[in-house]
Amino acid sequence: MPLPDPLLKLSNVASALIRPAAQVRWRCLMHHPRGSGGRVAGNRRTLRFGQKHAAAHHRHIGSADLRPGLARGNNISQLDHREIASVRNRQIGFVFQAHYLLPQCTVLENVLVPTLAKTALKSTAATDSALPSESDEARASRLLERVGLGERLSHRPGEVSGGERQRVAVVRALINRPRLLLADEPTGALDHASAQQLGQLLIELNREEGVALIVVTHALELARLMGKTVQLKDGRLVPDAAR
């Protein structure tokens, strides 16, 4: 059976330190087709839509030639700023180590922030007309209830725990129904118990929301929850020998 069209493909990825004399460059091809399953072959990485993946890392990605199916097969470097912003807002959800919640807004309002940009941007990606008609506020409330924050909708970030704030950040990342969820050290600022809960939550939402999940982490316990893992070693992405 032929592979489905790719959801995401990265090539000629490079990383550079701030000092030119200490520049470090590496290249990889990361290919993310829709569907289920995945494979690792040499310096190539494939992940099907809806799967979960972790990369243990040591340096940040500096530049990339991104060719995602979520941008209608276009090379994202050839899109203008407005089109790129639309892809980021509508098709990709981001979870960071810090929650970056607005302190003056309630939990519910923080989750709804990405929907404000959605209404102002014309999407460059194909939309799924089969999605149920659910208002943004109804979806936000439902997802917050799903992650155990149904009683915290009117609370502000300073009135909830660190683990709860990070769960709000996860819901915020999912509010626009992205096809790809990127989590950068999502448990790095949490205690062990909260980190375990959040890791398990990401796995469950990966399955329930049908979103491709990529987690970058130094936490091996979190990485082991993923279906596939790769490591960045000596400037190259390599399969995790322990898996």
N, C-alpha and C positions, 0 to 999 in steps of 0.2 A: 504494500500500500504506500503510495507516495506521501511524503511529508506535507503537512499543510503549509500555507503561506506563512512566512515569518512574522512574528509580532514585533521583534526587536533584533537588530543586528548592529554590533559595534565592530569597527575595524580601524587599524592604525591608531590604537589608543596609546597615548603617551603620558608619562608622568615626569615632572621636572621639579627639582628642589629650587629654592629661591636663589641660591648662589649659582651663577652660570658654571663656575669651575666644578661644582659638585652635581652637575645635571645628571639625572638618571632617566633613561628612556626605556620603555618596554612596549611591545606590540602584542596584540591579541585579537582574536575574532570571537565575538560573543553573539550568538545567533539564537533568537528566542521565538520559535514558531508557536502557533496556537495549537492547543490540544492537550494531550497528557503524555507523560513519560519524559525521557531526556537521555543525553549521552555526553560523554567527555572523550575527546580524542586529541591527544597532543596539546596544541595551543588553541584548540577550538572548543567552544562551549555551547551546547544547545540546551534550551529549556522550553518545554511546551507550555502553552497558555494554561494557567491555573495551577502550575506546579510551584514548588518552593525551592529556593536555592540560597546557599550561603557562601560567602567568600571571606576567608580570614585574610586581613590585609595589613600592610605596613606603610603604604604611601597612598596619597590621594590620586585619583585620575585627573590629569591635567587637561587633556584635550581628546576629542573623539570625533570620528566620522560616524554619525548615528543614522541608520537607515531603518526606521521602525515601520511595521505594518500599521501601527497606530497613527502614523502620519500619512496614510495612503501610499506607502511605498516611497515617499519622497526622501531625499537626503536632507536631513533636518538642517544641515549647515547651509542649504540653499534657500531656506525659508526666511521671510522677513521677521522682524522682531515681534510683530503682532501675531503672526502665525505660530511662531515658536511659543509665545506666551499662551496661546490657545491650547497647544498640545500639552504643555506642562499643566495647565489648569484642568483640562477635561479628561486627559488620557493617563496621566501619571500622578500618583499620590506619593507624598513624601512624609517620612517619619524620621526625626532627628534625635540625637542624644538628649538635647534640651527640648522641652515641649514648645517653647515659643508661643505660648498662649498670651492673649492680650489681657492684662490684669484688670482693666476697667470693664471688660465684657463678661457676661455670664458663660457658663459651660455651653449652653445651647447656642449662644451668639458666637462663641469662638468656633464651634463646629460649622456654622453657617457662613463664616467669612469667605471661604473659597467660592461660594455660590454668587457672591457679589461680583466677582470678576467674570464668572461664567456668563452672566447676563450682558456684560459689556463686550465680550469677545465673540467673534464669529468663528465657530469651530472649523478647523481644517481637516478633522478626522471624521470618518463616517460614523453616524450615530446608529444605535440599535433601536429600531422602531418597535421591536417586540418587548422592550422594557415596560413594565407596568407604570401607569401614570400615578406617581406618588410625589406629593409636594416635597420640596427640600426640607421644610420644617418637620413634616411627618417622618421623612426618612431619618433625619437627625435624631429625633426623639426615639424612633424605633431602634436605631443602632446604639444610642446611649443606654437604652434599656437593656439591649443585648449584652453590653459589656459591664452591666451592673451599676450603671450610673443614673438610673431612672429617677432617683430621688435627689439628684444633684443638678438638675437642669438650670435652676435659678441661682446656684452658687457661683461665686467668682473663684478664679484659680487659687487665690490665697486661702480659700476656705476648704480646700480639698487636699488630700495627701499627694505625695510625689507620684506614687503608682497610679492614682486616679487621674492626675494631670496628664500622664503619658497615655492613658487609655483615651482621654479626650483627644489627644493629638492623633491617635490612630483613627478614631472616628472621623475627625476632620479630614484626614488623608483619603478617606473612603467616600466622603459625602457626594462627590461628583461622579461616582461609579467609574473609577479609573480602570483601565485594563492592566496596568502595571503599578505595583506598590514597591517603592524603594525605601528601605529602612537602614539608616546609617547609625550604627551603634545604639539601637533603640533601648537597650537595657543598661547602658553604660553609667547612667546617673542613678540607678535604682539599687535598693538593697536586694539581697539574694532572693528572698521570698517574692518580692514584687517583680523581680526580673523573671523568675520562673513563671509567674502568672501571666506576665505580658507575652513571654515567648509562646506559651501554650495558646494564648488568645490569638496571636498572629497566625498560628497554624490553623486554628479553627476558622478564622475569617478568610483565610486563603481559600479554604474549601467552600465555605458557605457563600462567599461573594464571587467565586469564580475568577479571582484576580491573580495574575502572575506575581510572585513575591520574590524579591531579591533582598537579602539581608547581608550587610557588610559588618563584620564584628570581630573582636578579639576574644569574645567569650566562647570557648569551645563547647560549653554546655548548651548554649543557644544554637550554635552551628550544628550540633548533632541532631537537633530537632528537624532540620531541613532534609528534604529528599535527596539532594545532591549538594556536595561541597567542593570547592576548589580553594587553593591557597596561592597567594602571591609570594613567590620565592625567587630571589635573585633576578627580579624584573620580569618574571614570566608567571602566567597563570598555569598552575599544574593541578591535576587531580589530587584529592586528599587521599594519601596512602592508607589512612586508617579506616576509610569507608569501603 
